[in-house]
Amino acid sequence: MLEAQEDVRGSVSVVPSDALVFKFPPGMAWMMGGCSLLCCALVVFVLVAFDSGHDSRAMELLAVVGLGSFSALTLQSFRRLRDSVAANSDGIWYLPRNGEPTFIAWCNVASVKADDTQQRLVLCDATSGRSIRLEYQLANFGQLRELVLCHTAALTNLRANATNVFHRTWINKAVSLFFAAFLLLFAWLSHQGQRGSSLFFIAFACLPLLAITQDPSRVEITREALVIEYPGGKRTIPFGAITRIALDDVPMHGNVWAAVVIERRQGKPIKLFRFCEGSVALHDTLQSAWRPS
């Protein structure tokens, strides 16, 4: 029978039958487990296949360290993806496959932080300093997030007035810059013998550089409008032109990102995600400014 810690004094209570249970898709855990085994097998292969030459020793060491580290990370993910989360009107439980569960009552939640870079929602307990991490990869995560935000509405309303400027993380821009630099390197290496290939790589490198100019860097919420700043300019969207603001999950390249989706009277919806301050804070501040109470 599952038990959850109720407070720091050590009293426990059984997870009630009315609690909703959220689990990771089973295929994700076994995929991570398979990757870990594959990396272990490759480590063994590298140790057996490489000769004892001085030059190959460095390559062997690099391969073993890289594959071994990746094997450890995927094994850790395999163990975490077998955990589950339960929640009802009283609070929320984190239920590890092995080890003691963690319980936080809704009345004891001190903060709710959306860590969009690591794809998780973090709840902190005001009484004991405990925290619960809710990964975006949980099945029906949208329902779980709605449940959490519903029971912590007072916290989100306070946070909505904390800031009106939000900063985009540099992950997308860094990846685009790396890809452009990689293509420009190929262009430089091929410019002597094959001029056509060099020009092709240069032209192709312009695509990620162009994408950077269209990637938001900063969002400011004023009383009358939403201002989205880009490296190549800015866009102002009056609140009167907005018909809906929602917090949705956006699948991308096998991952799930929490995005603030802004629907307008004219034009395609705008999706804002990967902001340092978190998608929840951005959504609440936008909602507060768009429809002030």
VENTA-V596322 format. One line per field, one symbol per residue. phi: phi as a letter, one per 30 degrees, with the letter a starting at -180 (. if undefined). psi: psi as a letter, one per 20 degrees, with the letter a starting at -180 (. if undefined). burial: b if it has 16 or more other ideal C-beta (glycine too) atoms within 10 Angstrom, else e. Layout:
BEGIN
phi=???
psi=???
burial=???
END
This chain:
BEGIN
phi=.dbbdcaddjdbbdddddddcbbdeedddddddddddddddddddddddddcdddddddddddddddddddddddddedddcdbbbabddlbcccddbjddbbbdedcdcabbdcddchaccccddcbidbbccdddddhdedddddddddbddddddddcdabbbcddcdddddddddddddddddddcdddbdddddddddddddddddddccecabbccdcaccccbeclbbccddddccabbcbccdahicbcdbdccccdbjddcccaicedjddddddddddddbdd
psi=ppqqphriiiqqqporijpppprqphhgghggghhghghghhgggghhhqrjqghigghggggggghgghggghgghghhijrrqqqaihbqppnqhprprppoqhijphqoponhgjlqppppphhijrqppoqhiqpkhgggghgghhikhhghhghhjhqjpqpprjgghggggggghghhghghhjhghnhghghghghhhhghhhhhhjpqhqppoahirpoopqhjarppoqhiiphqpqorpopolirpppqopoprhprqqppprlqhiqhgggghggghhgmq.
burial=eeebbbeeeeeeeebeeebeebbbeeebbeebbebbeebbebbeebeeeeeeeeeeeeebeebbeebeebbeebbebbebbbbbbbbbebbbbbbeeeeebbbbebebbeebbbebeebbbebbbeeeebebbbbbbbeebeebbebbbebbeebbeebbeeebebebeeebbeebeebbeebbebbeebeeeeeeebeebbeebeebeeebeebbbebebeeebbbbbeeeeeeeeebeebeebebebeeeeeebbbbbbbeeeeeeebebbbbebbbbbbbbbbbbbeeee
END
